[in-house]
Amino acid sequence: MFLRGPTFSLVTALTAALAIACSGSGSSAGSDGGGAGGSGAQSSGGSAGTSGTSGAGGSGAQSSGGTGGSGGSKVDSPFDDPNWAAPPCFGSSADLTISSRLPYARAAVGIPTYEGEFLVDLATTRSTIDLLAFTAPGPTATGCDPSFLGQSCSFAAFDFFGPWGSVQLVTADHSFVVGSVRQAGILGTDFLATVAVSLDYSHHEIYRALSGALCTDAELAATGLTALSSAGFFASDPTKLAALSEVRAGAPAGLAVPNVPTVPLRIAGVDTVVQLDTGFDDSLVPYSINVNEALFAAISQLAPGALERAADKDIALTTCAGVAELVEAYGLTAGHAVQFIDGGGSAARSYPTATLFVKHTPPAAQVCGGIGTWTVPAAQLGASFFIDGKLWVFDPFTSRVWLAHD
């Protein structure tokens, strides 16, 4: 679960976030059985998702709520044009609010209806609700004790681009999330992997297309977008998800990887995969990327000299297990870049500026899951990349993500 607390100390923010992420029953942040791996290096909570094993994904720190610096790709984009409009094949549209660099959409819950702003977080696999974010008495929850956090509750109605009928949402506290809106909950891939969602950061629009209704490949390419494969990691059909053992040696049989858009990435010439975490606020250190030990070792071996220590950005994190986790910061040296890799193996988009945070998950925190527990090279990136990319299309039907090419 991504939880931010930029107005108070990092220690306080981390402690509060983890107390919430790990509390209650039926909810676990970042569990390998269904949650997003790891967390945002500058969030105070990381991405959450539940089902499968218990435990919380390692939290991040350093959220500031500011706009952050600049960096990354510096190319003109057609999506910067204020008059640009998405073609009808993108589907229905609604307002997208960008608060502290993160995307929010309105949804209505319950009978009678209560509306609120929900974080559109594609690195969360179980959607949440903060019942105190609504005017009293708020939506009626059944099948649970809603006074406790982490409870899976039923709500008689839910409307997000139309009615979904009765739904299950996990109770959470987002009250310390600082931004221009009061966060009422999180929309995760339990909803977002059943439709094609497009996020237009430039024009503050969110689009939804049903199966078979999204633009053709030719139409998407004509808008200036390039496809990245997310096969095995992001799918409308969960049986198409890869076994967890493919990324984590010794993982129990029968568990799948979290249903999170995960695409090819190249760092200093080293190929890996990266989780696309739209709920990862990297305001304080823009263009932040969490990497696990396996990826750091691969870069160190195959591209020695590509990384330089940035010890002033190091973070000591509190984990769900109550033990500290050191996250070491590294910058890219001249001549090296972070690149999104398309289906043909070419760089679709390049970033010469990025800060890598190396996760060293202690043994006691292995139960928390996340990319820090993966034995294959893996990464997770945040908000700066999405804002810079302008327009992103997440298609679970073909297991692809479309982004603007350089």
N, C-alpha and C positions, 0 to 999 in steps of 0.2 A: 504494500500500500504506500503510495506516495503521500507523505505528510510533511508540510513545511512549517517552520516556526521562526522566521527571520527576525522577529523583533526581540527575541530573548537569546540568552547564551546558548552556544552549541551543546554544552553538556545538558542543560535543561531541555532543549529541543529534542535531543536524541533520547533522553530518558523518557520524556512524555510520549514521544512517537512510538517507541518500542513497547512501552507499557500498554498502549492501545493496540498495536499490531499483534501482540502476543496474548491479549486478554480474551476471556470468554472461551466458548467452545464452538467447533464447527468452522473456525476461520483461522487461516494461517497465512502470514505474509510471505510471499516468495517461496512457497513450498515447492520442492521438486516434483511433487505429484500433480501439480497443476498451476502453480504460481509462477511468476516471472523470476528468472534467476537474478540474484544480486539486487543492487539498489543504485540509486543515483548518488554520485560522489558528493553532490552538494545539496541533496535533499535531506530531510531529517526523518526518513522512514523507508525509502526505497519502494519499489513497485510490489504490489501485493496480488496474490491470487490464491485460491484455495482449491481443495479436493485432493485426495491422495494423502501424502504424508503430512505430518504436522510440523510446525516450526516457522520461524519468520526469516525472510531474506535479510541479509545484512543491511544495516541502514547506512545512509550517507549523511554528510554534513555540509555546512558552509552556505546554506541558502541565504540569500540576502534580500530577495524581492525586488532588486533593482533591475535596470535594463542591461547591465553588464557591458563589456567592451565589444569590440568588433573583431572580425577575423574571418577566416574561411574563404569561400569562393567570392570573387569580386567581378562578376560578370553581369551584364544587363540581362534582364529576364523579361519575357513578354508578360509574365504574371505581375510585374510591377506596374503595368499600365492600369490606371484606375478605371479605364473603360473596358478592360478585359472581362469577358463573361464566359463561364463554362458552357459547353454545348449541352443540349437537353439530355443527352445520353448519360450524363453524370447522375441524373435522377433528381429527386426532390431536394430542395434546399431549405436551410434554416440559418438563423444567425449563429455565428461562432464568436464567443467572447474570448479575447486573449487577456488573461489575468496573470501577472507575474510570469509572462512568457509561456503560459500553459493554456491549452484549449478547453473551453467550457461550452456545453450546449444545454438548453433548457429541456427538462422532462417533467411530466406530471405524474403524480403518484396518488393512488387511493381513490376511494369513493366516500365522501366528496373529494374533489381534486385539489391537490396541493402542488404548486409548481416550485422548482428550484433549479439551480445551476449545478450540473454534474460534470466533473472532470472527465474528458474523453481520454482514457488511459489504455492504450493498446498493449501495455506490459502488465496489466492486471487481468486475471482470468476469472475473478469473482466480483461482481458489482456490489457496491456498498451504499448505505444510506445513513445520514446523520439526522436523526429524528428531531433534534433540537434546532436544526437549521430552518424549520418551518414554523409558521405562526401557530400557536396553540389552538386546538389540541394536537394538530398535526395528523399525518396519515395513520390509519389504524393498522397495526401489525397483529397478525395471528400466528398461532403455532409456535410461539416462542415467548420468552420473557424479554421484551424490548428495553427493559431498564438495564440490562447487561450488554456490554459490548461484545462483538464477535458472534452474535446470535444470528442464525439464518431464519429470517422471518418471511412470512407470506403477506403480500399486499394484493388486494382485490383487483387493482387495475394499475396499468403503467402505460404511459403514452410517450413515445419517442419516435417521431416521424410516423405516428399512427398508433393504434392500440395494440398492446402485446398480451392483454388479458391478465390473469393472475401471475405474479412473478415472485421469485425469491431474491431477497437482498440481505446483505450482512450488515448488522448494526455497527456503526463506527463513530468516532468523534473527530470531526474535521474543524473544530472551532478555532484552533490555533493556526490554521492555514491563512496566511496574510495575503491579501490581494484586493482587487477591485470588486470582487463578488464574494458572497458567503457560500462556501462550498457545501452543497447539500448531499453529495455522494460522489461515487466514481462509477462511470460506465466502463466495464471491462469487456473482454472478448467473449464472455458468455452471451453478450448481446452483439458485440461488434464483429464477431466471426460468423455471424449468420446473415450479414448484409455487407455490401461493398460500401465503405465509407471513404469519402474524400475530404481532406482538410485543406482549406485555402487560407493560409495565414496572412496573405496580403490583403484580401478583400473581406476577411472575417466571415467566411461562409463555410458551412458543413453540408455535404451532400450525401444522400443515401440512395443506392440502387439495389434492387432485388436480384436474385439469381437469374441470369440470362438477359438482364436489362442494361447492364453496364456497357459503356462504349466498346466498340471493337478495338482490336490492337491497332489497326490503322488509324482510327479516330483518336486514340490516346497518343499515338506517336505524332500525329499531325498537330497536337497541342504543344509539342515540345517535351513530351515525357518519355522516359526510358524505363523498361521493365527490369526488375531485379527478382530473382527467384527466392521464394520462401518455402520451397517444397520440404515437407517433413516437419515444419515448425509452425505453420499457420494455415489452417484449413477449416472450411465450413463443416467438413466431415471429420470428426475426431479420430476415426480409425486410420486416417492418413498421416497422423502424427507419428514421428519416429519414436522408437523405444528409448526410454531414459538411459538405458545402458549404453547407447551409442555415444552419449556425451559424458557419461559419468560411470567409470569402471566400477563394477560391483553393485550397481543399482539393482534394487529388487525387480524381479520379473513382473511384467504386467503393468508397469508404470510407463506413461508416455512423457515426452518433453512438454513443458508448458506451451499452451496455444498462444504464442506471442510471435509477431512478425520478426523473423530473424533472417538476415540477408548476408550475402558475401561482402566482406570488407578486406581491404589490403592496407596494412600499416607498414611503411618503410619496406615495401616489397614482399612482406610476409602475409600470406592468405589466411583468413580466419572467417568467423561469422560474428555478427553483431545483432543484439536485440535492440529493436527500435522502441524506445521508451518515451512516449509522448508526455508522460507524467513526471519526467526527470528534469527538475529546475536547476539549470547550471548558471544561474545569474552571476554568482560571485566569480567563478572561473569559467568563462565562456568556452565552448568547444571542448567540454570535458568528456572523457571516455573512460569507463571502468574496464579494466582488463584483469583476467585471472592469471595465476602463476604460470600456467601452461603457455599462454600467449606471450607473457613477458620473457619466458625462457626461449621461446622460438625466435622472438625479435633479437634478443641478445646474442643468440647463436648465429642466425642467418644475416643479421644486419648490425654487426657490432659498430658502435659509434653513432647509431641512429637516434639514440635517446640520451638526454642529459638530465641529471637530477635537478629537481626543483623542490628542495627540502622545505622551503618556506611555505609550501602548500600542503605538506603532509597532514594527515588527519588520523586521530585515534578514535575509532568508532566503538560504540556500545552495540552488542549483538543481542539477539533474542535469548541467548544462553547466559547473558549477564557478564560475559568476558569481553575484554577489549580486542579490537581488530585494527591493526595498523594498515593504513592505506598510504602508500608512497607515491609521490607525484614525480612525473617525468615530462619534459618537453621534447619536441622533435627538433633535431638539428637541421641545419640548412641542407637543402637538397632532398629532404624526405617529406612524405605526405601521407595523409589518410585518404583512402579512395574507396568509393562505392563501386562494386564490380558488377557489370551487366552479364547477361546470359552468354555473351560472346567472349567473356574474359577481359573486356576492356574497361577502363576507368570511366564511369558515367559521370562522376562528380568528384573533385579533388579538393583537399584541404591541407595546405602547408602549415596551418596553425592549429594546434590541438594540445591538450594536456591529458596525459594518461595517468590514471590512478590505479596502482597495482594492489589488488586485494590479496591479503594473506590471512585466509580464514583459519583460525586456530581449531585444533581437534574438537574442543568442547562446543564449538559453534557449527560443526558440520551438520547438525540437525536442522539448522536454519535454512539449508538449501541455497540455491542461487548459483550464478556462474562461478563464484568462488569455490564451489565444490565440484565443478566440472573438471574432468581430466583431459579434455580436449581444449585447444585454444579457443577462447570466446571473449566477447566484449559487450558493452552496453553503452549507448550514447543518449544524449539528452537534447534539451529544448533548442539550443543554438543552431543545431543542424537542421531542425525542422523549420525554424523561422527563416534561415538562410535559403532553404530549398523551396520556399514559397508555397508549393502545391504538392500534396502527397495523396496517392490513391492506394488504398489497402483492399486488395481483392482476395478474399478467402476462398472463392470458388475456383480460382486457378492457382492459388497459392503464390501470388506475386504482389510486389509493391512497385508502384510507378512513381518516379520522381523526375524532376527537371534535370536534364543533362547540362553539363558545362557548355 
